[in-house]
Amino acid sequence: MGNSILGWEIFVLVVSIVGLLYAVFQSYLLLKIKVEEEKPLEISNYIKDASNAFMRRQYTSVFIVAIILAVIIFVAFDASGNFTQAWAYSIGFLVGAIGSAVAGLIGMNISIRSNVRCAIASRKGINPALRIAFRGGSVTGLTVISLALLGLISFYMIFGNPELMVGYIFGASLVSLFARVGGGIFTKGADVGADLVGKIEAGIPEDDPRNPAVIADNVGDNVGDCAGMGADLFETFVVTAMASMLLAYLIGGTYGGIPLGTNGVIFPLVIGSIALLATIAGTFFVRKGENQRIMVALYKGLIATVIISQLGFIVANYYLMNNSIETYADTLIGTAIMLIMVYVTEYYTSERFKPVARIAEASKTGVGTNIITGLGYGLQAVIIPALVIVSGILIAYGITSFAFGKVLGLYGVSIAAASMLSATGIIISIDSYGPITDNAGGIAEMSGFDEKTRKEVTDPLDAVGNTTKAVTKGYAIGSALLAALTLFAAFKIDIASKFTSVNIDNPIVLSGLLIGAVLPFFFTSYLMDSVGKAASKIVEEVRRQFSSDKGILAGTSKPDYGKAVDIVTKEALRQLIIPAAIGVVTPLAVGFILGPLAVGGLLLGVILGGFPLAIMMTVGGGAWDNAKKYIEQGEYGGKGSEAHKAAVVGDTVGDATKDTAGPAINPLVKVVNTVSILFVSLMLNHYLLAGIIGFF
């Protein structure tokens, strides 16, 4: 293959297709398992039908907006005399939107077919259930990365110019934002409402079939944690790879024998392709040994994937980057950042470590101390990821710029980000295992499986799932920071013809910086409020059903599950528009009123404000959730104790932060960046206060 760029392009294309075919094969093996027990199958079908109904309604609304935006993009650029950009951006936008949606839908659909199989397998022990849950998760992981690579390489082979591919990442980012927001509001509105009435007021167990909101809660795991996560990680991978490609293309030139405009552009995609092959190999290493923790079994797959990937990166670096020690070191730095982020997130969210145990202990003295302690650990969890990423940025920038000059320093950071994202396939596989086991536990409870199965198999699997979901969110947020930094560098190059620097001592830049810093807080305020509104409506509905039909709690009547699903669906879609619009409208308003310099400040600000807030919310929320599960295992009085009631309330707060508000910051940061890059050429010549801004 040598240095032939076409050969490497074909390699990426073929690997992406191989990944999809292997995902199809894994799906076949999973679906080949027959489900013959009537009750679990009935419950699973309830969840499947309601999940599909919500996604149809959500994506119908989303794609109406997407088509309108595609037309606006085409008209705006065509009117400015850029016909090539107009059709490339608009078509790319639609394809990116479809890719993100499909990634989410595939993840959700395989999850809702895995959950019942996992539940039935749980009767045989942890290992059979773990195998099915992870196989279902691996289908999502392989599909998401394969689709992302297929889209990126197809567009690159057509255009040969990453600048014309910006519409693609905008489409992926926008649908990811919609999916995270809509799915997040649904899942936590249902979950919080079900817990507040079921666990606290009625004193019935989680996933009790007498709770009218129990099906809505399980549906939420799929539309939020599966569809939303799939769309989010698809977008994260696409944006990170594209940011590196775009930066290499804009810098151009040859440095140390490396033609950056060709080899440097394709290198991130080759990294992703090698890692996809490594992920396929890594799935074979996920096995739980006797007396081995579940998390260790999952980590074996991650470590195997990382080792195999790094061996492949040596080959790619030899041919594409002139065997540069510096660029290979950048891949090692990205991998190291990823592994440390995974460990730190597990430390703060696993019941094995002090933070979760301390939050559980604080629950003995009431709700207030539970909330205060959980919030404290969430705030504390920000510092180590920040220091790790700062160290990674400085080292990657330093070694690359020392070897090739300062102009290449940020490209080194972008390679670290691409390497960090190379593990996305196995990380998604580990993450998707979480909602599958969560649903499996619910199906086991509602189907009347024995207490031993729930306590010894599905509960431990579910507790680990909370940690894996938190790990993925922390991983995505960390990569978003590095990708956004790369996009900012590309943005600076785009405006260099008119503005040679973006200095924060300029009042216009500082104004944009402040707007960007507060934007994630303003954005998440809507999401938290939306979860509260959805949960309130579910609380009212569950109370209404309990009071109007006494037979529900007595077990002689069947609750109306469909009514609760319909209520939370309508509320989630109603609350979706404003938060999603914030991410699109803000950079456009700042850019066309204050101009590109203010947008430069905005991009920095949204990174600086969004990163710590997202980490605090996702990690803190995961810790609250597992503190509740820690008590449910028998600590401090176990289920039904005063400590447990306090922990349930803490968990309801954590649910809104970890599964709705926190994860949505990741696509928000990317949407703000991609909108800014997409429209920067129009902003340069058409901003309202151009004459006044010139004074500054």
Order of alpha helices (4+ residues) and beta strands (2+ residues): alpha-alpha-alpha-alpha-alpha-alpha-alpha-beta-beta-alpha-alpha-alpha-alpha-alpha-alpha-alpha-alpha-alpha-alpha-alpha-alpha-alpha-alpha-alpha-alpha
